[in-house]
């Protein structure tokens, strides 16, 4: 059976990941493509609820603890995702392992330690990396509502993402996230269709 594709959206806060991932999901759904949308952290699980309390500044945790919780949140959905991928469902995912590493390393944790937690998780067929000038992010809606939405910190996150793109052998698709929502999506949609088509015959792989 032809499998579904695993497509991730990554980038700094307020670059449009949620908007664009939802647009892609809704478009594929309208085309009758078997598709599922997910966002990490998945806040509905028990682990996800602890993460949500941390992100909304209701609870304090050490950097190491919250990194492990973020990773565990992805691991608890691995088997379900793999089963649906094998059945032909395409996953559109808002944030994944690479956000987890970027944000933890930006806080000062060791890169190799952070990425080691992700090894064995499902490997994406493509990562759409939405790129926009950091200075523009603060002008976007609700910037600053959550713990990590500070310009100085987002600059550190950007630097780690750039490092990661040279280290991790993943299909990174760099998307200019400056422009109209429609023009950005047109670029994403065209490339996503190609990725989905090329993925159907490939085996499902894991991060190594």
N, C-alpha and C positions, 0 to 999 in steps of 0.2 A: 504493500500500500504506500502511496506517495505521502510523505510526511509534510507537516506544516513547517513554516519558517519561524525562527526566533529572532525578533528584531527589537533592539534596545534603543532608548532615547537617553542621552547623557548630556551633561553640561552644568554650568553654574546655575545658581538659583535665579528664577525669573527670566530665563532665556527662551521660554515658550515650549518646554518639553511636554507639559501636560496638555496644552492646547493642541500641539501638532500630533502627539500620539493619539489623542482622542479623534482628531480629524481623520487620521489614517484608519483607525479602527472603524469609525462610522462609515467611511467610504467603502472599505472592504465588506462591511456588513451589508450595505446597500447593494453590493455586487454579488451577494449570496455566497461570499467566501467564508468558510468556517474560520472564525476568528475570535480571539478573547483578549481583553485588555486587562493589564495588571499594573499596579503601582507599588513600588517598594520604598519605604517599609509598608508592608501589608498590615494596616493598623487594626484590623478586625480580630486578629488572633490574640492569644494571651500575651505572647512576646511583643506583638505589635502594639498592644495597649500600654505596655511599659515604655516602649520607645516613644509613643505619642506623648506620654506624660513628661518625658525628658525633653522632647523637641519643643513643647509648649511651655517649658520652664516651670513645670509643676513638681519636678523631681530632679535631684542631682545624682549623677553616677560618674564613676571614673571613666577616663577616655578609653581604657582597655575594656572595661565592662560594656560600655555602649557599643563599641566596635564588635565585640563578640555577639551581642544581642542582634545587631543589624545583620550579621552574617547568618546567625541561627534562623532569623526570620526568612532568609532566602532558602536555606536548607530545608525548612519545614514544608516548602511548596515544590521541592525538586521533583519528587516522584509523580505528583499530580500533573505537573507541567509536562514531564517526559511522556506520560501516558497519552495525554491529549495531543502532543506533537506527533507521536507515532500514529495516532488516529486521523491525522490530516488537519488539525487545527493550528492556525498561525497565531503566535503570541506577539502582541504589541505591548512592550513593557516600559513603563516610565520609571527610570532609575534601576540600577542593578549593582553588581559587584564593584564596578568601576567608581561609582559614587562613594560606596563604602570606603574604598581605599583612598580616594582623593581627599575626602573630608577628614579621615583619621590621620593621614600623613600630614595634612595641613595643620593639624593640632600638635604635631611633633612626634607621632608614633613612627616606628620603623617600617619602611616600605615593604621589605621582604616578609616581615611578620604579618602585616596586614593582608598582603595578597595570598599568603599561604592558607588563610581561612577559606578562600574562594576556590581553591584547587579541588576539582571533582564536581563542582556545580556545572550546570549546562552551559555550553559555550555558545554565544550568540552567532547567528549567521551574519549579522551586521550590527554595528553601533552607530546610530546617527548622533553625531556630536554637534550640538547647537552652540554656535560661537557668536558672541556679541561683546562689544566693549564693556568692561566692568562698570565704567562710569555711567552708562546708560541704564543699568539694571535698577538703580535706586529710584528711577522715574517711573518704573512699572508698578502696577497695582499691588498693594499689600506687601511691598518689600519692607523687611524689617520685623514682620510679625513673628517669625520663628528664630530660634537660637542662633543659627548660622548665617542669618541674613545681615551681615555687616560687610562693608566694602573692603576693608583691609583683609578680612578673613577670606572673602571671595577671590581676592587677588592671589592668595596662597593656594586656594583650590585650583584656580586656573593654571598655576605653575605646575602643580602635580599632574593635572590632566595632560598637559603638554609633555611632561616626562613620561607618563604612562603610554602615550601614543608611540613613543620610540622604543619602549620596552616590551609591551604586550602584543603578541602576534595575533591581532584581531582585525577583522575587516572594519576599520574606522572610516566613516563617511562624514567628512567635514561639511557642515551646513552653515552657510552665512545666515544668521538669525536676525539680521537687520533688514527691514523691509516690511511689506504688507503681509498679513497672515496668509493671504491667498497665494502670493508669489512664492513664499517660503514653502508652503505645502505643495505647490506644483512641482517643485524640485524634488521634494521628499517622495511624493507619490510615484513619480516616474522611476526613481531609483529603487523604491520598495517593490514595485511590480517585477523588476528584473531580478532582485534578490529572491523573492518568493519563487519565481520560475526556476531559478538555478538551484534552489535548495532542495527541491522535491526528491531528487535522486541521491542526495548526499546522506551519509550516516549521521546520526545525532552524536555530537562530540561533547567533551567536557573540557573545562579550563585546566591547563597543565602548567 
